[in-house]
């Protein structure tokens, strides 16, 4: 069982040289003070692994945001970790934080995100120059607010033109369902929570900003935005298509058998970001640089889930993962498993 350790400024002394190199001494002192205040007010967060708390605070310097509660640019939040089977501390940039990074680096002049409620009078047209041709909020239409229907972001680019991205309710909820912290927090009364529950509207706005960033022109400072999004995305495990693509690319990768075995062992526990890195690495280590082959591999990786039976070539490897603590929920993301075979895996 994890117990909290008193967090004081001394906890972060090892970070000082690198933190000050990235920022300055005053910023280091200020952000460490904010971190200690936040952790002192949250007993559950203070139980997180000390190394994860230190890393979260270092990430403040890496991406250039602040833990100042008044600014609401970034937060220290508890997240469930499969690897630790417990809580770890993570830095979570806010919607406002991502918007600040985008404007600071010059990618956009301004960017904002708005939620579309059922009671709004809203019209969106991809063929028009503005895309969003009407958005009259429910407080002016006189209708009940109702449910969230969509969320969109509007960015003003350096040349004054507009860029718009929109996501449906289904799009956003699909992202939410991949959040490990959200899945762990649902129905949990033991302290574990998720910003998808406590700050749902903020997460909707942040989701569309993150997607919008993919299509915005990249300036010289865009690396910080990308790093902030990567940090924020560590809560999301890899999808079946990512896992399948890793598995398929391994077959022809020109790397050592030991390295292949290591990737295969770790793939089930990859986050989405880790899977993306593995895919890029394996694509760069193929026998031929053939775009057609890569497309075929990607298509092959998106087929429906294979049936897992005792005579399947992966049965022993999966059984070992279950014995080591991998949940059946994780296994079912990659295979169809009958109730009978599920019991065989669980019982060893």
C-alpha positions as CSV (number, residue, x, y, z in Angstrom):
1,X,0.0,0.0,0.0
2,X,1.4,3.4,-0.9
3,X,1.8,5.9,1.9
4,X,2.4,9.6,1.6
5,X,5.8,11.0,2.2
6,X,6.2,14.6,3.4
7,X,6.9,16.8,0.4
8,X,9.1,19.8,1.1
9,X,11.3,22.0,-1.1
10,X,14.2,19.6,-0.4
11,X,12.3,17.0,-2.3
12,X,13.1,18.9,-5.5
13,X,16.7,19.8,-4.9
14,X,18.0,17.3,-7.4
15,X,15.9,19.1,-10.1
16,X,17.4,22.5,-9.4
17,X,20.3,22.6,-11.9
18,X,18.3,21.5,-14.9
19,X,15.2,23.4,-13.9
20,X,17.2,26.6,-13.5
21,X,19.0,26.0,-16.8
22,X,15.6,25.8,-18.6
23,X,14.1,28.8,-16.7
24,X,15.8,30.7,-13.8
25,X,16.3,30.5,-10.1
26,X,13.3,32.7,-9.3
27,X,11.0,30.5,-11.4
28,X,12.4,27.4,-9.8
29,X,11.6,28.7,-6.3
30,X,8.2,29.9,-7.3
31,X,7.1,26.6,-9.0
32,X,8.5,24.4,-6.1
33,X,6.5,26.6,-3.7
34,X,3.3,26.1,-5.7
35,X,3.9,22.3,-5.9
36,X,4.4,22.0,-2.1
37,X,1.2,24.0,-1.5
38,X,-0.8,21.8,-3.9
39,X,0.5,18.6,-2.5
40,X,-0.1,19.7,1.1
41,X,-3.8,20.3,0.3
42,X,-4.3,16.9,-1.4
43,X,-3.5,13.9,0.7
44,X,-4.3,11.5,-2.1
45,X,-2.0,13.2,-4.5
46,X,0.8,13.3,-1.9
47,X,0.7,9.4,-1.8
48,X,2.0,9.3,-5.4
49,X,5.5,7.9,-6.1
50,X,8.0,10.7,-5.2
51,X,9.8,10.2,-8.5
52,X,6.6,10.9,-10.4
53,X,6.0,14.1,-8.4
54,X,9.6,15.2,-9.2
55,X,9.1,14.4,-12.9
56,X,5.8,16.3,-13.0
57,X,7.4,19.4,-11.6
58,X,10.3,19.2,-14.0
59,X,7.8,19.0,-16.9
60,X,6.7,22.5,-15.8
61,X,10.1,23.8,-16.9
62,X,10.2,21.6,-20.0
63,X,7.0,23.0,-21.5
64,X,7.1,26.5,-20.0
65,X,3.8,26.6,-18.1
66,X,3.1,27.4,-14.4
67,X,1.5,25.7,-11.4
68,X,0.1,29.0,-10.2
69,X,-3.5,28.2,-9.2
70,X,-4.6,31.7,-10.2
71,X,-3.5,31.3,-13.8
72,X,-5.0,27.8,-14.3
73,X,-2.4,26.9,-16.9
74,X,-1.4,23.4,-15.6
75,X,-2.3,21.1,-12.7
76,X,-0.7,18.3,-10.7
77,X,-3.1,15.4,-10.9
78,X,-3.2,11.8,-9.7
79,X,-3.4,9.2,-12.4
80,X,-3.7,5.5,-12.2
81,X,-0.6,3.7,-13.5
82,X,-0.8,0.1,-14.7
83,X,2.9,-0.3,-14.3
84,X,2.8,0.8,-10.7
85,X,-0.7,-0.6,-10.0
86,X,-1.3,2.5,-8.1
87,X,-1.3,6.3,-8.2
88,X,1.3,8.5,-9.8
89,X,1.5,12.3,-10.1
90,X,1.3,13.8,-13.6
91,X,1.4,17.3,-15.0
92,X,-1.8,18.1,-16.9
93,X,-1.8,21.2,-19.1
94,X,-5.1,22.9,-19.1
95,X,-7.1,24.1,-22.1
96,X,-5.9,27.6,-21.3
97,X,-2.3,26.3,-21.0
98,X,-2.3,24.8,-24.5
99,X,-3.8,27.9,-25.9
100,X,-1.1,30.0,-24.3
101,X,1.7,27.8,-25.7
102,X,0.2,28.0,-29.2
103,X,0.1,31.8,-29.1
104,X,3.5,32.2,-27.3
105,X,5.3,30.1,-30.0
106,X,3.7,32.1,-32.8
107,X,1.8,29.2,-34.3
108,X,-1.5,31.2,-34.0
109,X,-2.4,34.8,-33.1
110,X,-5.3,33.4,-31.0
111,X,-7.3,30.2,-30.5
112,X,-10.4,29.4,-28.6
113,X,-12.7,26.4,-28.1
114,X,-16.5,26.4,-27.6
115,X,-18.9,23.7,-26.6
116,X,-22.2,23.3,-28.6
117,X,-25.1,22.6,-26.3
118,X,-28.5,21.1,-27.4
119,X,-30.2,24.5,-26.6
120,X,-27.8,26.5,-28.8
121,X,-28.7,27.7,-32.3
122,X,-25.7,26.4,-34.2
123,X,-24.8,25.9,-37.9
124,X,-21.6,24.6,-39.3
125,X,-20.7,24.5,-43.0
126,X,-17.4,23.0,-44.2
127,X,-17.9,24.7,-47.6
128,X,-18.1,28.2,-46.2
129,X,-15.1,30.4,-45.5
130,X,-15.9,30.8,-41.8
131,X,-17.1,27.1,-41.3
132,X,-19.1,28.2,-38.2
133,X,-21.8,30.3,-39.7
134,X,-24.0,30.7,-36.6
135,X,-23.6,30.0,-32.9
136,X,-26.2,31.6,-30.7
137,X,-25.9,30.2,-27.1
138,X,-28.8,28.7,-25.1
139,X,-28.8,31.7,-22.7
140,X,-30.0,33.8,-25.7
141,X,-32.2,31.3,-27.5
142,X,-34.2,30.8,-24.3
143,X,-34.0,27.0,-24.6
144,X,-32.9,24.6,-21.9
145,X,-29.1,24.0,-22.1
146,X,-29.5,20.3,-22.7
147,X,-26.6,17.9,-23.4
148,X,-23.3,18.7,-25.1
149,X,-23.5,17.9,-28.8
150,X,-20.1,19.0,-30.1
151,X,-17.0,21.2,-29.5
152,X,-15.1,23.3,-32.0
153,X,-12.0,25.5,-32.0
154,X,-11.2,28.6,-34.0
155,X,-7.6,29.7,-34.6
156,X,-6.5,33.0,-36.1
157,X,-3.3,32.3,-38.0
158,X,-0.3,34.6,-38.5
159,X,-1.7,35.8,-41.9
160,X,-5.1,36.6,-40.4
161,X,-6.9,33.6,-41.9
162,X,-9.0,31.3,-39.8
163,X,-8.6,27.6,-39.1
164,X,-11.5,25.6,-37.6
165,X,-11.7,22.1,-36.1
166,X,-14.9,20.4,-34.8
167,X,-15.5,17.2,-32.9
168,X,-18.7,15.4,-32.2
169,X,-19.9,14.1,-28.8
170,X,-19.0,10.6,-30.0
171,X,-15.5,11.7,-31.0
172,X,-14.8,13.2,-27.5
173,X,-16.3,10.3,-25.6
174,X,-14.2,7.9,-27.5
175,X,-11.1,9.7,-26.2
176,X,-12.5,9.8,-22.7
177,X,-13.1,6.0,-22.8
178,X,-9.4,5.4,-23.5
179,X,-8.4,7.3,-20.4
180,X,-7.1,4.9,-17.8
181,X,-7.8,7.3,-15.0
182,X,-11.4,7.8,-16.1
183,X,-11.9,4.0,-16.3
184,X,-10.4,3.6,-12.8
185,X,-12.3,6.5,-11.3
186,X,-15.8,5.4,-12.6
187,X,-17.7,4.4,-9.5
188,X,-14.6,4.6,-7.3
189,X,-15.1,6.1,-3.9
190,X,-11.6,5.6,-2.6
191,X,-10.1,8.9,-3.7
192,X,-9.1,8.2,-7.3
193,X,-10.6,10.8,-9.6
194,X,-10.2,12.0,-13.1
195,X,-10.4,15.4,-14.8
196,X,-12.9,13.7,-17.2
197,X,-15.2,13.6,-14.2
198,X,-14.3,16.8,-12.2
199,X,-13.7,19.1,-15.2
200,X,-15.5,17.5,-18.2
201,X,-16.2,20.7,-20.1
202,X,-12.5,21.7,-19.9
203,X,-11.5,18.2,-21.2
204,X,-13.9,18.7,-24.2
205,X,-12.2,22.0,-25.0
206,X,-8.7,20.5,-24.6
207,X,-9.5,17.5,-26.8
208,X,-10.4,19.7,-29.8
209,X,-7.4,21.9,-29.2
210,X,-5.1,18.9,-29.2
211,X,-6.6,17.6,-32.5
212,X,-6.5,21.0,-34.1
213,X,-2.8,21.3,-33.4
214,X,-2.1,18.4,-35.8
215,X,-3.3,20.5,-38.7
216,X,-2.0,24.0,-37.7
217,X,1.2,25.4,-39.4
218,X,4.2,24.6,-37.2
219,X,6.5,27.5,-36.1
220,X,9.9,27.2,-34.6
221,X,8.5,26.9,-31.0
222,X,5.9,24.3,-31.8
223,X,8.1,21.6,-30.1
224,X,6.9,22.8,-26.7
225,X,3.3,22.4,-27.7
226,X,4.0,18.9,-29.0
227,X,5.8,18.1,-25.8
228,X,2.9,19.4,-23.6
229,X,0.4,17.3,-25.6
230,X,2.6,14.2,-25.3
231,X,2.8,14.7,-21.5
232,X,-1.0,15.1,-21.4
233,X,-1.5,11.9,-23.5
234,X,0.3,9.5,-21.2
235,X,-3.0,8.6,-19.6
236,X,-4.1,6.8,-22.8
237,X,-3.2,3.2,-23.6
238,X,-2.4,2.1,-27.1
239,X,-5.4,1.2,-29.4
240,X,-5.9,-2.2,-30.9
241,X,-4.8,-0.9,-34.3
242,X,-1.6,0.5,-32.9
243,X,-0.9,-2.7,-31.0
244,X,-1.6,-4.7,-34.1
245,X,0.7,-2.6,-36.3
246,X,3.5,-3.0,-33.8
247,X,2.9,-6.8,-33.9
248,X,2.9,-6.9,-37.7
249,X,5.9,-4.7,-38.2
250,X,7.9,-6.8,-35.7
251,X,7.7,-9.8,-38.2
252,X,9.9,-8.1,-40.8
253,X,11.9,-5.6,-38.7
254,X,15.6,-5.8,-39.2
255,X,16.5,-5.7,-35.5
256,X,17.9,-8.3,-33.2
257,X,15.8,-11.1,-31.8
258,X,16.4,-9.9,-28.3
259,X,15.1,-6.5,-29.2
260,X,12.1,-8.0,-30.9
261,X,11.4,-10.0,-27.7
262,X,11.6,-7.0,-25.5
263,X,9.2,-5.0,-27.7
264,X,6.8,-7.9,-27.8
265,X,6.9,-8.3,-24.0
266,X,6.2,-4.6,-23.4
267,X,3.7,-3.9,-26.2
268,X,0.6,-4.8,-24.2
269,X,1.4,-2.2,-21.6
270,X,2.3,0.6,-24.1
271,X,0.6,4.0,-23.8
272,X,-0.6,5.5,-27.0
273,X,2.6,7.7,-27.2
274,X,4.9,4.7,-26.5
275,X,3.1,2.7,-29.3
276,X,3.6,5.6,-31.7
277,X,7.3,5.7,-31.0
278,X,7.6,2.0,-31.4
279,X,5.8,2.1,-34.7
280,X,8.0,4.8,-36.1
281,X,11.1,2.9,-34.9
282,X,10.0,-0.3,-36.5
283,X,9.0,1.4,-39.8
284,X,12.5,2.8,-39.9
285,X,13.9,-0.7,-39.5
286,X,12.2,-2.6,-42.4
287,X,14.1,-4.5,-45.1
288,X,12.9,-2.2,-47.8
289,X,11.7,1.4,-47.8
290,X,8.5,0.8,-49.7
291,X,5.5,3.0,-49.0
292,X,3.1,0.5,-50.5
293,X,4.3,-2.2,-48.1
294,X,3.8,0.1,-45.1
295,X,0.3,0.9,-46.2
296,X,-0.5,-2.8,-46.6
297,X,0.9,-3.5,-43.1
298,X,-1.3,-0.7,-41.6
299,X,-4.3,-2.1,-43.3
300,X,-3.5,-5.6,-42.1
301,X,-3.2,-4.3,-38.5
302,X,-6.8,-2.9,-38.5
303,X,-8.6,-6.2,-39.2
304,X,-11.0,-7.5,-36.6
305,X,-9.7,-9.0,-33.4
306,X,-8.3,-12.5,-33.7
307,X,-9.7,-15.4,-31.7
308,X,-7.3,-16.5,-28.8
309,X,-7.4,-20.3,-28.3
310,X,-4.9,-22.7,-26.6
311,X,-3.5,-23.6,-30.0
312,X,-2.8,-20.0,-31.0
313,X,0.9,-19.1,-31.4
314,X,0.5,-16.2,-28.8
315,X,-1.3,-18.3,-26.2
316,X,1.7,-18.9,-24.0
317,X,2.9,-15.3,-24.2
318,X,-0.5,-14.0,-23.3
319,X,-0.9,-16.5,-20.4
320,X,2.4,-15.3,-19.0
321,X,1.2,-11.7,-19.1
322,X,-2.0,-12.6,-17.3
323,X,0.0,-14.5,-14.7
324,X,2.2,-11.4,-14.3
325,X,-0.8,-9.2,-13.6
326,X,-2.1,-8.0,-17.0
327,X,-5.9,-7.7,-16.8
328,X,-8.3,-9.6,-19.0
329,X,-9.7,-6.2,-19.9
330,X,-6.4,-5.4,-21.6
331,X,-6.2,-8.8,-23.3
332,X,-9.7,-8.3,-24.7
333,X,-8.5,-5.2,-26.4
334,X,-6.4,-7.4,-28.6
335,X,-8.1,-10.7,-28.8
336,X,-11.6,-12.3,-28.8
337,X,-11.5,-14.7,-25.8
338,X,-14.3,-17.1,-25.0
339,X,-15.4,-17.4,-21.3
340,X,-14.0,-20.9,-21.2
341,X,-10.6,-19.8,-22.5
342,X,-10.6,-16.7,-20.3
343,X,-10.9,-19.0,-17.2
344,X,-8.0,-21.1,-18.6
345,X,-5.8,-18.0,-18.8
346,X,-6.8,-16.8,-15.3
347,X,-6.3,-20.2,-13.7
348,X,-3.0,-20.8,-15.4
